[in-house]
C-alpha cells in the first residue's frame, strides 16, 4: 500500500505553506527547486523524508495512527491546498472552463 499522489504539484509549488518548510528547497518564489517542468521531482528517489508520505509514516507514525487515517489526512490537506491555491488538476480545469488561461 502506498499513498496515491495524483502528481498535481500543488504541494511542491507551495512549500512555504508546509510546516516542514525548508529554505534550502525554495527556489525563491515558494516553489521547490526540484520540481521539473514536467511536474516531477528531479530528486524523487532521494527526496527529503517529509516529501515521502509513506516513508514518513513508517519512520514516525506506525504506532500513533493507522496508515489509512494518515492517508486520509494527507488527501484532505492536498485537496485544501489545491482549493486554496487554485493549483492542481481541479484548478486547471476550473481556470480553463472560466477562460482564465
C-alpha positions as CSV (number, residue, x, y, z in Angstrom):
1,X,0.0,0.0,0.0
2,X,1.3,3.5,-0.9
3,X,-0.1,7.0,-0.9
4,X,-2.0,7.7,-4.1
5,X,-0.5,11.0,-5.2
6,X,-2.0,12.5,-8.4
7,X,1.2,14.4,-9.1
8,X,-0.5,17.8,-9.4
9,X,2.4,19.6,-7.9
10,X,0.4,21.8,-5.6
11,X,2.5,20.8,-2.6
12,X,5.7,21.4,-4.5
13,X,4.6,24.8,-5.7
14,X,3.6,26.0,-2.3
15,X,6.4,24.7,0.0
16,X,6.2,27.9,2.2
17,X,2.8,26.7,3.4
18,X,4.3,23.5,4.8
19,X,5.1,23.1,8.5
20,X,8.2,21.3,7.2
21,X,9.3,24.4,5.1
22,X,13.0,24.2,4.2
23,X,14.5,27.3,2.8
24,X,17.2,25.2,1.0
25,X,14.4,23.7,-1.2
26,X,12.9,27.0,-2.1
27,X,13.9,28.4,-5.4
28,X,12.9,31.9,-4.1
29,X,9.3,32.0,-5.0
30,X,7.8,29.3,-2.7
31,X,8.3,26.6,-5.4
32,X,10.5,23.7,-4.7
33,X,13.7,24.0,-6.8
34,X,13.5,20.3,-7.6
35,X,10.1,20.5,-9.4
36,X,10.6,20.0,-13.1
37,X,8.7,21.5,-16.0
38,X,7.1,18.0,-16.4
39,X,5.6,18.4,-12.8
40,X,8.0,15.7,-11.5
41,X,10.7,15.8,-8.8
42,X,14.2,15.6,-10.1
43,X,15.4,14.1,-6.7
44,X,12.5,11.8,-6.3
45,X,14.5,8.8,-5.2
46,X,16.4,10.8,-2.6
47,X,13.8,13.4,-1.7
48,X,13.5,14.6,1.9
49,X,11.6,12.3,4.2
50,X,8.8,14.9,4.7
51,X,8.2,14.7,0.9
52,X,7.7,10.9,1.1
53,X,4.4,10.2,2.9
54,X,5.0,6.5,3.1
55,X,8.5,6.7,4.5
56,X,7.5,9.4,7.0
57,X,4.6,7.2,8.2
58,X,6.9,4.2,8.6
59,X,9.6,6.2,10.5
60,X,7.4,8.2,12.8
61,X,3.8,7.2,12.9
62,X,3.2,3.5,12.7
63,X,2.4,3.3,16.5
64,X,0.4,6.5,16.6
65,X,-2.1,6.4,13.7
66,X,-3.3,3.9,11.2
67,X,-1.9,4.2,7.7
68,X,-5.5,4.6,6.3
69,X,-6.1,7.6,8.7
70,X,-2.8,9.1,7.8
71,X,-3.5,8.9,4.1
72,X,-7.0,10.4,4.7
73,X,-5.4,13.4,6.5
74,X,-2.9,13.8,3.7
75,X,-5.6,13.6,1.0
76,X,-7.7,16.2,2.8
77,X,-4.7,18.5,3.2
78,X,-3.9,18.0,-0.5
79,X,-7.5,19.0,-1.5
80,X,-7.4,22.0,0.7
81,X,-4.1,23.1,-0.8
82,X,-5.5,22.7,-4.3
83,X,-8.6,24.7,-3.4
84,X,-6.6,27.4,-1.6
85,X,-4.1,27.9,-4.3
86,X,-6.1,27.0,-7.5
87,X,-3.3,24.5,-8.2
88,X,-3.6,21.0,-9.5
89,X,-6.0,19.4,-11.9
90,X,-9.1,20.8,-10.4
91,X,-7.7,24.3,-10.6
92,X,-6.5,23.9,-14.1
93,X,-10.0,22.6,-15.2
94,X,-11.7,25.5,-13.4
95,X,-9.4,28.1,-15.0
96,X,-9.9,26.7,-18.5
97,X,-13.7,26.5,-18.0
98,X,-13.7,30.1,-16.8
99,X,-11.5,31.2,-19.6
100,X,-8.7,32.3,-17.3
101,X,-5.9,30.5,-19.2
